[in-house]
Amino acid sequence: MEKPPSKDLIVTFYCKDPHSQGAVECESFYRTDRGSWIVQAKKRGPGVGAQLIGLAEDETFGELSERTVNAFVQKYVREHYGIDLGDAPN
């Protein structure tokens, strides 16, 4: 008999805001064992949530800086396509 899939995810750190100080309160991306992503981000209030389209009750949102997203894209493209995009312009 097959074992049902676990509802718990296993996450592995992927990258963070390159300007963050240490491991405290830093925006981060985590890879899961399901081929998905977890994003650690700053909470924003209900006024922002009200502007989002189709936010389900079991979904949430957070705000990431452009530098964190740039770090994610650079690392992802390098790993998956072998292309070094270099540093993003400021």
C-alpha positions in Angstrom: 0.0 0.0 0.0 1.4 3.4 -1.0 2.1 5.9 1.7 0.0 9.1 1.3 2.1 12.2 0.6 3.1 14.3 3.6 1.3 17.6 4.1 4.4 19.0 5.6 7.0 20.6 3.4 10.7 20.3 3.8 12.4 23.6 3.0 16.0 24.4 2.1 17.4 27.9 2.2 18.1 29.3 -1.3 19.0 33.0 -1.1 18.3 36.2 0.9 18.5 39.9 0.6 22.2 40.5 -0.1 22.2 43.7 2.0 20.7 42.0 5.1 22.7 41.9 8.3 23.1 38.3 9.5 20.2 36.0 9.7 17.7 38.2 11.5 14.7 39.7 9.8 15.9 39.1 6.2 13.8 38.5 3.2 14.6 35.0 1.9 13.6 32.4 -0.6 13.5 28.7 0.3 13.2 25.7 -2.0 10.8 22.9 -1.1 10.9 19.2 -1.6 7.9 19.6 -3.9 9.6 21.8 -6.4 7.9 25.0 -5.1 9.1 28.0 -3.2 8.5 29.6 0.2 9.1 33.3 0.6 10.0 35.0 3.9 8.9 38.6 3.6 7.6 41.6 5.5 3.9 41.4 6.5 1.7 44.1 5.0 -1.7 45.1 6.2 -5.3 44.4 5.1 -5.2 47.5 2.8 -2.6 45.8 0.6 -4.4 42.5 0.8 -7.6 44.1 -0.4 -5.8 45.1 -3.6 -4.8 41.6 -4.5 -6.9 39.6 -6.9 -8.1 36.2 -5.9 -6.3 35.9 -2.6 -7.7 32.7 -1.1 -8.3 32.3 2.6 -5.4 29.9 2.9 -3.0 32.3 1.0 -0.9 35.1 2.3 1.5 37.7 1.0 4.6 39.6 1.9 6.7 42.4 0.4 10.2 41.7 -1.0 12.7 44.3 -2.0 13.8 44.4 -5.6 17.4 43.5 -4.6 16.2 40.2 -3.0 14.2 39.4 -6.2 17.3 40.3 -8.3 19.4 37.9 -6.1 16.9 35.2 -6.6 16.7 35.6 -10.4 20.5 35.8 -10.8 21.0 32.6 -8.8 18.1 30.8 -10.5 19.3 31.7 -14.0 22.9 30.7 -13.2 21.8 27.3 -11.8 19.2 26.4 -14.4 20.6 28.0 -17.6 24.3 28.4 -16.8 24.2 32.1 -17.5 25.8 34.6 -15.1 23.8 37.8 -15.3 26.4 39.6 -13.2 25.4 42.2 -10.7 22.0 43.9 -11.3 22.2 47.7 -11.9 21.3 49.9 -8.9 
